[in-house]
Amino acid sequence: MSEHRRKPPQPQGGGDGRAAARRGQYDPSSGRRAAPRGATGSPSDYGFRSSGTDSQGSGDAERPYGSRAETRRAAQRNTGSRRRAADNGSHGPGGPAGPGRGRGQASMAPGKTRLIDYPRAHKFGWRRWVPSWKLVSGLSLTFLGSLVALVGVGYAMVGVPSENTAARSQNNVYYWGNGQQMVATGTGVNRQNVTIDQIPEAMQYAVISAENKSFYTDSGVDPMGIARALVNMARGGQTQGGSTITQQFVKNTYLSQDQTITRKFKEMFISIKVGTKLTKPEILQGYLNTSYFGRGAYGIQAAAQTYYGVNAKDLTPSQCAVLAALLKGATYYDPAGNRDIDPSATKEANYKRSHERWGWILEEMHKDGHLNDADYQQAIKTYPLPQGRKAVKGMTGQISYLADTAKKYVLAHSNITEAEFDQGGYQIYTTFDKAKVNALSAAVAKVQKARLDPKNREKDKYVQFGAASVVPNDGKIVALYGGAGYENNHFTNNADTSGVPVGSTWKPFVLAAAMQDGTYKTDGVGVSPLSKYNGDDNLKVQRPDGTFYLNKDNSIFRQRNESTHAWGYITLRKAMEQSINTPFVQLGVDVGLTKVRDMAHNSGILTDSMLQGLNPSFAIGTSTPSAIRMADAYATFAASGEHVEPYSVTAVKKDGQELPGFDKPKASRAMDENVANNVTDVLQNVIQNGTGQNAKALGRTAAGKTGTTDSNKSAWFVGYTRQLATSVAMFRENPKDAELLSMNGTAGVESIHGGDIPTSVWTEYMKAALKNSNDLGFPEATKIGQISDEAGAPSPTPTISITPSETPSETPSATPSETVTAPSPSATETCQFAWNCSTDGGDTGSTSGTTSSPTATETTGNGNTRGNGNGGNLFGGSTG
């Protein structure tokens, strides 16, 4: 029977039955055990109001019960069942507040209802943490409502961009180092908006087929593209492409180009509004009127005039495809090349990229039904090569190259894009000294006029010069010579491009590494310039393990000098003076070609301008740094081993605010002070007694080195005083393919050497640049290194220098000058490197030998061809 069913009261009596006995054991007076809950009958035990008296007697008397069940029912009537008490959160006697049994928890009085019931009340264990369906649905509705409200607010706050606003452009103003204005570039009108009816359908469909095939059917926003961009930005990478034409129109006209999540969301809102407020033709018109096509041309009308000299409405479908390809990136798709911005953007590489994309765009237009078969066949027949670059007003003479150098520095040291920069509004303060720039240009012109006659001598055609001047201990570029000028269709900056091997001007880095690090024979102890090495021609070059370098056909590689004169074992000082190759090739191997490379890099040469294979000829100038970098590296010797990165810009302002990133570079130690001073001492001897004697006409203390390369394709002179380091390069270049040509026969002589015309240009310039300045001399060099005698050669007391005769002899002698003329070996005799036949001669840094190249044992960074060799930190290419 259920214990909750009521029973009739049991008869009560005073007998000695079991009930009486049981009641007796609960008697408080017995002292054995306190009465259980509900057993005393008092109001305090049951929690209800006393009636004063009960049916058994006074209110204080204990009420007897006849059975155990009666006791339990009495307790239930007054306190409720234990299960109900537990349900109410009460686990103890005396009501809800008492301490209880069961879980051993204190009961809680019911609190106020919470707005969000989480964690959930009245649930225990894991159920407390599972949200109710009411909570989930409520939060979802709240989130969706907030999102809708946010989108509505964002949509309402943005406006539709105007292509007319984007058409505003300003001049960029460049200033000389003294703060005077150099030139203002940009006319502010190289953009003319045209209506959609003036844009050929072929141009419209070219960009649609190439960039956004669903343009006429999509909403104008690519959610997946935006999502990919956001994910990529969150990972710290670059945003990816895939934006619609509508989004690109918004970018062109309304937004900064900062790659931020905020900008992406703003772009999305504006694009949505543009898609609802403007028609598709209006959007396409705006996009084509605001896009950047390179060469400073914004919009299709400016592009048509810049590249083809016609109005936009007169463009052919084939021309339209070429211009549409430029939207992929004008730096890399302009067939004229843009290697002044990026060394990889050569004319050849750009033409190939442009041609391939041109063909692909026409094919896509045909496939999409925008070109019929006949029009497609006509368009694809011939690639319409755009016309060449044109000089911008004011950008003539050397000004064009100065502005070009400064622009690259700005782009490399800021977040400004080329398109933003070309929109103008920037003030660029440069390091260039107007007087020195004019002096350098005048020196080149004077020597050219005196020595070259391109109208009457075929070999004098296509001769070019590049030069740069850098201040030691500072790094600022004060002058450069980049070429004949944009107005003469010379758009390559010869002062800031690589591709011209430097020949023997590389040897000072080998000597510096030897004095700093020693060779494997000296256990790291520095080598003295008075150490002797074999200077004979046709030398077998020995590896540290005793074996010899081999050609590709496994024959022994032999290094050549310019002449066959038997020098025997001579000091490194004498070898530098007379620019003899064989001692420095063996010395470079003994030191370690990687250490030579590191010394050059620490001095200022970019790694990317050094050839990839570190074969023995690396030690004598197969690398191709720019004139700026060579001047900067020699400035490190002039500054007793302190190197400062070359720089051309001191400040950039826009809207009156100075932009960050243009602090003066800090100096670093490239080599030990005495190592640099000893290199300077050796190079002073080159001018006083060696191949650079033409520089003595400067009439002041100076140091320098000549360099000439294989087949007479280039000639250099790099020299310095305490105040100024200057490099001069001379070469011939085929204008069709930028291939270097031999200068044998140029200027009416059998061959051109670094000690000839380049030294004359250097001397003329330095006379003017240092006029009225003091001759500061150089710090005294102290004895350095260990005098070693290579291969145990006889070691008579060496002489520090040899005084040459006033008139250099025409045949090899004990002290031939660099102007010695000797028959140049034929290509088949001298070129033993299948991959590079670029150097030759006693002053040449020759790679000459008998067969193919020796096996390289060490490697370095990527090689480089004609292009910008100054790269990353300074001029937009790799940092090196």
SVG drawing of the C-alpha trace seen along z (x, -y; Angstrom):
<svg xmlns="http://www.w3.org/2000/svg" viewBox="-10 -77 126 82">
<polyline fill="none" stroke="black" stroke-width="0.4" points="0.0,0.0 1.3,-3.4 2.7,-5.2 1.0,-8.4 -2.5,-6.9 -4.2,-8.1 -5.0,-5.5 -7.7,-5.7 -6.2,-6.7 -5.0,-3.7 -6.4,-3.3 -4.2,-4.7 -3.7,-3.3 -1.3,-3.3 -0.5,0.4 2.9,1.9 2.8,2.7 5.5,2.3 4.2,-1.2 4.5,-2.4 7.9,-1.0 8.9,-2.6 7.6,-6.0 9.5,-5.6 12.8,-5.4 12.1,-8.8 11.6,-10.4 14.0,-13.3 14.5,-12.6 16.0,-9.3 19.2,-11.0 19.9,-8.4 18.8,-10.1 17.2,-13.3 13.7,-13.0 13.7,-12.7 12.4,-15.4 8.6,-15.9 8.4,-13.7 7.9,-16.1 4.7,-17.8 5.9,-21.2 5.3,-24.1 9.0,-24.6 9.4,-21.1 6.7,-21.3 6.8,-24.9 3.1,-25.8 1.3,-28.0 0.3,-26.5 -3.4,-26.5 -2.6,-26.9 -4.0,-23.6 -4.5,-20.3 -6.9,-17.4 -4.6,-15.6 -4.0,-18.4 -1.9,-21.5 0.0,-22.9 3.3,-21.9 2.5,-18.3 3.9,-15.7 1.2,-14.2 1.4,-10.4 1.0,-8.4 -0.1,-5.0 2.2,-3.8 5.2,-4.5 2.9,-5.3 1.0,-7.8 4.3,-9.6 5.2,-9.7 1.8,-11.0 2.0,-13.7 5.3,-14.8 4.1,-14.8 1.0,-16.9 3.2,-19.6 6.4,-19.7 5.4,-18.0 7.2,-14.9 10.9,-14.8 10.6,-14.6 8.6,-17.7 11.0,-19.5 13.8,-18.5 12.0,-19.8 11.6,-23.1 15.3,-23.3 14.8,-22.5 16.9,-19.8 16.6,-20.4 14.2,-20.7 12.5,-23.8 11.5,-24.9 13.4,-26.1 16.2,-27.7 17.3,-24.8 20.4,-22.6 19.5,-19.3 20.3,-15.8 20.5,-14.4 23.0,-16.3 24.4,-18.1 23.8,-21.5 22.4,-24.6 19.0,-25.5 18.6,-28.8 15.6,-31.1 14.1,-31.6 15.6,-34.7 14.3,-37.1 13.8,-35.8 16.9,-36.5 16.7,-38.0 19.1,-35.4 18.7,-32.1 22.3,-30.8 23.7,-28.8 20.2,-27.4 18.7,-27.5 16.9,-24.4 19.2,-22.2 22.0,-20.2 25.2,-18.7 25.8,-19.1 22.1,-20.2 22.9,-23.5 25.3,-24.4 23.0,-23.4 21.2,-26.5 17.5,-26.3 15.8,-26.6 14.4,-29.9 17.8,-31.3 19.3,-30.1 16.4,-31.4 16.4,-34.7 20.2,-35.3 20.0,-34.3 17.2,-36.8 19.1,-39.5 22.3,-38.9 20.4,-38.8 18.6,-42.0 21.8,-43.7 23.5,-42.6 20.6,-43.9 20.8,-47.2 24.6,-47.4 24.3,-46.8 21.6,-49.4 23.6,-51.9 26.7,-51.1 24.7,-51.3 23.2,-54.6 26.6,-56.2 28.5,-55.5 28.1,-57.4 28.5,-56.6 32.0,-57.5 32.5,-59.9 35.0,-59.3 35.3,-63.1 36.7,-63.2 39.2,-60.5 40.3,-62.5 42.0,-65.1 45.7,-64.7 48.5,-66.9 52.2,-67.4 55.0,-65.7 57.6,-68.3 61.3,-67.2 63.8,-69.4 67.6,-69.6 69.6,-68.8 69.7,-72.5 65.9,-72.7 65.5,-74.5 62.9,-73.1 64.3,-70.7 61.3,-69.8 57.5,-69.4 56.3,-66.2 52.9,-65.6 50.6,-68.1 47.5,-67.2 45.6,-66.6 46.9,-63.2 43.4,-61.9 40.3,-62.8 37.0,-61.1 35.0,-59.8 31.4,-58.5 30.6,-54.9 29.7,-55.5 33.2,-56.7 34.8,-53.5 34.8,-50.8 32.8,-47.7 36.0,-45.7 37.6,-47.5 34.6,-47.0 34.4,-43.3 38.2,-42.9 38.1,-43.8 34.9,-41.8 36.3,-38.7 39.6,-39.1 38.5,-40.1 34.8,-39.7 32.8,-37.5 29.6,-37.7 29.8,-41.5 26.3,-42.0 24.6,-39.4 26.4,-39.7 25.5,-41.9 28.8,-43.7 30.2,-42.1 32.2,-38.8 31.6,-37.5 34.0,-34.6 36.7,-36.9 36.2,-39.2 36.2,-36.2 39.5,-34.9 41.0,-38.3 40.0,-38.6 41.3,-35.1 44.6,-35.9 44.9,-39.2 44.2,-37.4 47.1,-35.1 49.3,-38.0 49.5,-37.5 48.6,-39.7 45.1,-40.0 44.1,-38.0 42.6,-39.1 39.1,-38.2 37.3,-41.5 34.6,-42.4 34.8,-45.3 32.4,-47.1 34.7,-46.6 37.7,-47.7 35.9,-50.9 35.3,-51.6 39.0,-51.0 40.1,-53.3 37.9,-56.2 37.0,-56.1 39.4,-54.2 42.9,-54.2 44.8,-51.1 45.6,-50.0 45.1,-46.3 42.9,-46.3 39.7,-44.5 38.0,-47.9 38.8,-48.9 37.4,-45.5 34.1,-46.0 33.9,-49.6 34.5,-48.5 31.8,-46.0 29.2,-48.5 30.1,-51.0 30.1,-48.3 26.6,-47.2 25.4,-50.8 27.0,-51.4 25.4,-48.2 21.9,-49.5 22.4,-53.2 24.4,-52.9 23.7,-51.0 26.2,-48.5 27.3,-50.7 27.9,-53.5 30.0,-51.3 32.0,-50.0 32.5,-53.6 33.7,-54.7 36.1,-51.7 37.7,-52.4 38.0,-56.1 39.8,-55.6 42.1,-52.6 45.8,-53.1 47.5,-51.9 51.1,-52.8 53.4,-55.5 51.4,-58.0 48.2,-57.4 44.9,-57.2 41.8,-56.2 41.3,-54.7 41.6,-58.0 45.0,-58.8 46.1,-55.2 45.1,-55.3 47.0,-58.5 50.1,-57.3 50.5,-53.9 49.0,-54.3 48.7,-58.1 44.9,-57.8 41.7,-58.6 40.0,-55.8 37.1,-55.5 39.6,-54.7 41.3,-51.7 41.2,-48.4 40.2,-45.2 43.8,-44.0 45.0,-47.3 42.2,-47.0 43.5,-43.6 47.0,-45.0 45.6,-47.8 43.4,-45.4 46.6,-43.3 48.1,-46.4 45.4,-46.3 47.1,-43.1 50.0,-45.3 51.5,-47.9 55.0,-47.5 55.2,-43.9 52.9,-44.1 54.2,-47.3 56.2,-45.8 58.6,-48.7 59.9,-47.3 60.1,-48.9 63.3,-47.6 64.0,-50.9 61.1,-49.9 61.8,-46.2 64.9,-44.4 62.7,-41.5 60.6,-43.9 62.9,-43.8 61.8,-44.7 62.1,-41.0 60.2,-39.6 57.5,-42.3 57.0,-41.7 56.6,-38.0 54.1,-38.5 52.1,-41.1 52.1,-39.0 50.8,-36.0 48.0,-37.8 47.1,-39.7 46.5,-36.4 44.6,-34.9 42.3,-37.9 41.4,-37.8 40.7,-34.1 38.5,-34.6 36.6,-37.4 36.1,-35.0 35.0,-32.2 32.5,-34.5 31.0,-35.5 32.3,-39.1 34.4,-38.6 33.2,-36.8 35.5,-34.4 36.5,-37.0 37.3,-39.8 39.2,-37.3 41.4,-36.1 42.1,-39.7 42.9,-40.8 45.2,-37.8 47.2,-38.1 49.7,-40.7 50.6,-42.0 50.2,-45.8 53.4,-46.9 52.8,-50.2 54.9,-53.2 57.9,-53.9 58.0,-56.1 58.0,-59.8 59.7,-62.4 57.5,-64.2 57.7,-68.0 60.6,-69.1 62.0,-65.6 65.0,-66.1 68.8,-65.7 69.8,-64.1 66.7,-65.4 64.7,-62.4 67.2,-60.0 67.4,-61.9 63.6,-61.8 63.5,-58.2 66.1,-57.2 64.2,-59.2 60.9,-57.7 62.2,-54.2 63.6,-55.1 60.2,-56.4 58.4,-53.3 60.9,-51.0 60.7,-52.8 56.9,-53.4 53.5,-51.8 52.8,-54.2 51.9,-52.3 53.2,-53.5 49.6,-54.4 49.1,-56.5 52.5,-58.2 51.7,-59.0 48.5,-60.7 50.7,-63.3 50.6,-65.6 54.0,-64.6 57.0,-66.8 60.2,-64.8 63.4,-66.2 66.5,-64.6 70.2,-64.4 71.3,-65.6 73.7,-68.4 72.9,-70.5 76.5,-71.7 77.9,-68.2 75.2,-66.7 76.0,-69.3 79.7,-68.7 79.4,-65.0 77.2,-65.5 79.7,-68.0 82.6,-65.6 80.9,-62.8 80.0,-65.3 83.6,-66.6 85.3,-63.2 82.7,-61.9 83.3,-64.9 87.0,-64.5 87.3,-60.8 84.1,-59.5 82.9,-60.1 79.7,-58.0 78.9,-59.7 82.1,-58.5 83.1,-55.5 80.8,-52.5 82.4,-51.2 81.6,-54.5 77.9,-54.0 75.8,-52.8 78.6,-53.7 77.0,-54.6 78.1,-55.8 76.8,-55.4 78.2,-57.1 77.4,-57.9 79.0,-59.9 78.4,-59.1 79.6,-60.8 81.7,-58.5 80.5,-58.2 77.1,-59.5 75.8,-57.4 74.0,-60.3 74.1,-60.2 75.1,-63.7 75.4,-63.1 74.7,-60.5 74.8,-60.2 72.1,-58.0 72.4,-58.4 71.5,-60.7 68.1,-61.6 64.5,-60.6 64.1,-63.2 66.6,-61.1 64.6,-57.9 67.1,-56.6 64.8,-55.5 67.2,-53.2 69.0,-54.8 72.6,-53.6 73.6,-54.8 71.1,-52.5 71.0,-49.4 73.0,-46.2 74.2,-44.0 77.6,-45.5 80.5,-43.3 82.9,-45.3 86.1,-43.4 89.1,-44.1 87.4,-46.8 86.3,-43.7 89.8,-42.8 89.9,-45.1 87.1,-43.0 89.3,-39.9 92.3,-41.7 90.1,-43.0 88.8,-39.5 92.3,-38.1 93.5,-40.7 90.5,-40.3 90.0,-36.5 93.3,-35.0 93.4,-31.8 93.3,-28.1 97.1,-28.2 97.4,-30.9 94.8,-29.4 92.7,-32.5 95.6,-35.0 95.2,-37.9 97.3,-38.0 99.7,-41.0 99.5,-42.9 103.2,-42.0 102.5,-38.3 103.5,-36.7 101.4,-34.8 102.2,-33.4 101.5,-36.1 102.2,-34.0 99.7,-33.7 97.8,-30.4 97.8,-29.5 96.3,-26.3 94.1,-27.2 94.4,-24.8 91.7,-23.9 92.4,-23.7 92.5,-19.9 95.3,-20.1 93.3,-19.2 92.9,-21.6 89.7,-23.2 88.5,-21.5 86.6,-22.6 83.4,-21.0 85.3,-18.6 87.5,-17.6 90.5,-19.3 92.4,-21.5 91.1,-25.0 93.8,-27.7 93.4,-31.4 94.6,-33.9 96.1,-37.3 95.8,-40.0 99.4,-39.4 101.7,-36.4 104.4,-38.3 106.1,-36.0 105.6,-37.9 106.6,-35.0 105.8,-35.3 104.9,-38.9 103.3,-40.7 99.6,-41.3 100.3,-45.0 102.2,-44.7 99.4,-42.5 96.8,-45.1 99.0,-47.9 99.3,-46.2 95.9,-44.5 97.2,-41.0 94.5,-38.3 96.1,-35.1 97.3,-36.1 93.8,-37.2 92.0,-34.2 94.2,-31.9 93.9,-34.2 90.1,-34.2 90.0,-30.4 92.5,-30.3 90.4,-32.8 87.1,-31.2 84.8,-32.7 81.9,-32.9 84.1,-35.2 84.9,-37.3 81.2,-37.5 80.4,-38.5 83.0,-41.2 81.6,-42.7 78.1,-42.5 79.1,-44.1 80.7,-46.9 77.5,-47.7 77.2,-45.3 73.8,-43.6 73.8,-39.8 71.4,-39.7 74.0,-41.5 76.6,-38.7 76.6,-35.7 75.2,-32.5 78.1,-30.2 81.1,-30.9 83.8,-29.7 87.4,-31.0 86.7,-33.9 84.2,-35.3 87.3,-36.9 88.1,-39.1 84.8,-40.7 82.1,-38.7 79.5,-40.4 77.3,-43.2 76.5,-45.8 75.3,-49.3 77.4,-52.4 75.6,-53.6 76.5,-50.4 80.1,-50.4 80.6,-54.1 79.0,-53.2 81.2,-50.1 84.4,-52.1 83.1,-54.8 83.3,-52.1 87.1,-52.0 87.3,-55.8 85.4,-55.7 87.9,-53.3 85.5,-50.4 82.3,-52.1 79.4,-51.4 76.3,-53.4 73.5,-52.4 73.2,-54.8 70.2,-57.0 68.6,-59.6 65.7,-61.0 65.7,-62.8 62.0,-63.5 58.6,-63.1 55.6,-65.2 52.0,-65.2 49.3,-67.6 51.9,-69.3 52.6,-66.1 56.0,-64.4 55.7,-60.7 57.7,-58.1 60.4,-55.9 63.0,-58.4 65.4,-58.6 69.1,-58.7 70.5,-55.1 72.7,-54.1 76.4,-53.2 77.6,-49.6 81.1,-48.2 81.9,-46.3 85.6,-45.5 88.3,-46.3 89.5,-49.9 93.1,-49.0 92.0,-46.5 90.2,-49.3 93.1,-51.7 95.5,-49.1 93.2,-48.6 93.3,-52.4 97.1,-52.4 97.2,-49.7 94.7,-51.6 96.7,-54.9 99.6,-53.0 97.4,-52.0 97.0,-55.7 100.5,-56.6 102.3,-53.7 99.8,-51.5 96.9,-51.3 95.1,-54.3 97.8,-56.9 95.6,-59.1 93.9,-60.0 97.0,-61.7 95.8,-64.7 93.4,-65.3 96.3,-66.8 95.3,-65.5 95.4,-62.4 93.2,-59.7 92.8,-56.0 91.1,-53.9 91.0,-50.8 90.5,-50.2 88.5,-47.4 88.0,-46.0 86.1,-42.8 86.2,-40.1 86.0,-41.1 86.3,-44.7 82.6,-44.8 82.9,-47.2 85.5,-49.4 85.3,-50.9 87.1,-53.3 86.1,-53.6 88.0,-56.0 87.7,-58.2 89.1,-60.8 88.1,-61.3 85.2,-63.5 83.8,-61.7 83.6,-58.3 82.7,-58.1 82.3,-55.2 82.3,-55.5 81.2,-52.7 81.6,-52.7 80.0,-50.1 78.3,-49.5 74.8,-48.1 72.7,-46.9 69.5,-49.0 67.4,-46.2 68.1,-43.6 70.2,-45.3 73.1,-42.9 76.6,-44.2 78.9,-44.7 82.7,-44.7 84.4,-48.0 87.5,-46.8 88.1,-49.5 86.0,-52.1 87.6,-55.6 90.0,-54.5 92.0,-52.3 92.4,-48.5 90.7,-48.2 89.3,-50.4 90.6,-49.9 89.3,-51.3 92.4,-53.4 91.6,-55.2 88.3,-57.0 86.5,-56.1 89.4,-57.4 89.4,-60.6 85.7,-61.2 86.3,-60.5 89.2,-63.0 87.3,-65.7 84.3,-65.4 86.3,-65.1 88.3,-68.3 85.0,-70.3 83.3,-68.5 86.2,-69.0 87.1,-72.5 88.0,-74.8 87.9,-71.9 90.9,-70.8 93.0,-67.8 92.3,-65.7 94.5,-62.8 93.8,-59.4 94.4,-57.8 97.8,-56.2 97.7,-52.4 99.8,-50.3 101.4,-47.0 98.9,-44.2 98.8,-40.5 101.2,-37.7 103.6,-37.8 103.1,-34.5 104.9,-33.0 102.5,-31.0 103.6,-27.4 107.0,-28.0 108.1,-30.5 111.4,-32.4 110.9,-35.3 113.2,-38.3 112.5,-41.4 109.5,-42.9 109.3,-46.5 106.2,-48.5 105.9,-50.1 107.5,-50.5 107.8,-53.9 106.8,-53.6 108.3,-55.5 106.6,-58.7 105.5,-57.1 104.1,-53.6 105.7,-51.1 103.8,-49.5 105.1,-46.0 105.0,-44.0 107.6,-45.1 108.2,-44.7 105.7,-47.4 103.2,-47.6 100.5,-50.1 96.9,-49.3 97.1,-51.2 99.3,-48.4 97.6,-47.2 97.8,-43.6 95.9,-41.5 92.6,-40.4 92.1,-36.7 89.3,-35.5 86.1,-34.3 87.0,-30.7 90.4,-31.1 89.3,-33.0 85.7,-31.9 85.8,-28.8 82.5,-29.4 79.6,-28.2 77.2,-30.1 79.1,-33.4 81.9,-34.7 82.0,-38.2 85.5,-39.0 89.0,-39.2 92.4,-40.8 95.0,-41.8 92.8,-44.5 89.8,-42.6 88.7,-40.2 89.1,-37.7 87.3,-34.4 89.6,-33.5 90.9,-30.1 91.0,-27.3 87.7,-25.5 84.5,-25.6 83.9,-26.7 85.5,-25.2 83.3,-23.3 81.8,-25.6 82.3,-24.5 80.3,-27.2 77.1,-29.0 75.5,-32.3 72.4,-34.3 70.6,-34.6 72.5,-36.0 71.3,-39.1 71.2,-40.5 70.6,-44.0 68.3,-45.5 68.1,-47.4 70.9,-46.1 70.2,-48.2 67.1,-46.2 65.1,-46.1 65.9,-48.6 67.1,-51.3 65.6,-51.1 62.7,-48.5 64.3,-45.3 65.7,-42.6 67.5,-43.8 70.9,-41.8"/>
</svg>
